[in-house]
Amino acid sequence: MTEPTRPLPDAPAEATDSAPAAVNITRLVAEAMSKSGILWIRLPGGDTHPAWFVWHDDGDERGTGPAAYVISGIGEQPLPWLPAEVDLLLRSKDSGGRLLTIGATVREIAPTDDAWEAAAAVLRPERLNLVGTTEDVDTRWRQGCTIHVLTPHGRPTEQPGAYAAEPGSRRIAPAKAATARWRPWHWRGRPQSRRGTR
């Protein structure tokens, strides 16, 4: 992290009344990641995509942290092509409320990369309902999936005490009904009382 601490305007004073307490941004991000079931990846154009992830912290020797590891592709979650910079939106898995929004760099790990094995070792234990042996899973991931490492950096654009005024939700236009004139098939015909009705 480039900036480990940032004073929050609404943080309580510890040493003096005029000196607000410093907040460790690295720990703040780790705490928000631990409270988020999924993260939302916002692309520069504004499109936002939910993604299952594994948070990889500093103390884990299997790879480079702190960062979020994300896998997508055949048999896994769908994700579009990710540019070099994205925003990560973290929401509480209990209430759905926003916790943190922060920028992140994106690094794709190729199957031939030396770091691929370590990345797979981070993802594999946390992947629910994983079918097959370790060798089977690794083969499928190498052939049809992409592993990305999302590394948060800089200051959060949203954090406790400093959230955007707009909710961030978007209205979805309802689709036209495709079966308005369709009538279900009934064994031995429709009941006598409902014949001739819709």
C-alpha positions, 0 to 999 in steps of 0.5 A, a space after each residue: 500500500 502506498 499510503 498506510 494511514 489516513 486521518 478520518 474527519 469523524 474519528 475520535 481524538 486519542 492524544 488530544 481533542 484537536 488530533 484525530 486518530 489515524 486509521 490504517 488503510 491496509 487494515 480497513 480494507 482487510 476488515 471490509 473484505 472480511 465482511 463482504 461476501 462478494 465484491 463488485 468490480 466497476 469498470 472505467 465505463 461505469 459497468 459493475 460486475 459482482 465477483 466471488 473472491 478470496 482475500 489474500 492478506 500479508 501474512 500468507 506465504 502462498 502469494 503476494 498480498 494484500 490482494 483479492 484473487 478472482 477466477 472466471 471462465 468455464 465452470 466458474 463465474 463470468 466476468 468481462 475483460 478487465 482493464 489495468 485499473 478498476 474500482 472495487 465496491 465492498 458491501 456488507 454480506 449481512 445488511 448489503 450496505 456499502 462499506 468501502 470503495 477503493 481503486 485497484 490494479 488488475 494483474 492477470 496470471 497466465 497458466 505458464 506464470 510461476 505465480 499461477 500455482 500459488 494463486 490456485 492454492 489460494 483459490 482452491 480451498 475457498 471454492 465451494 462445491 469443487 468437483 474433482 481432484 486437485 489435478 483435475 481442477 488445475 487442468 480445467 482452470 488452466 485450459 478454460 479459466 482466468 485468474 486475476 489479482 486485484 490489488 487495492 491502492 491509494 485512498 478509498 473514495 468511499 469509507 465509513 463516515 464519507 459515502 456518496 449521496 447517491 445510492 448507486 442503484 439503477 432502475 432495471 427496465 422490465 422486459 416485455 411478457 413473452 407468454 401473454 397468449 400462451 395457455 398451459 397444457 392440462 391433462 385431460 383438458 381444462 377443468 369444466 369450470 375454466 373452459 373458455 377462460 384465460 
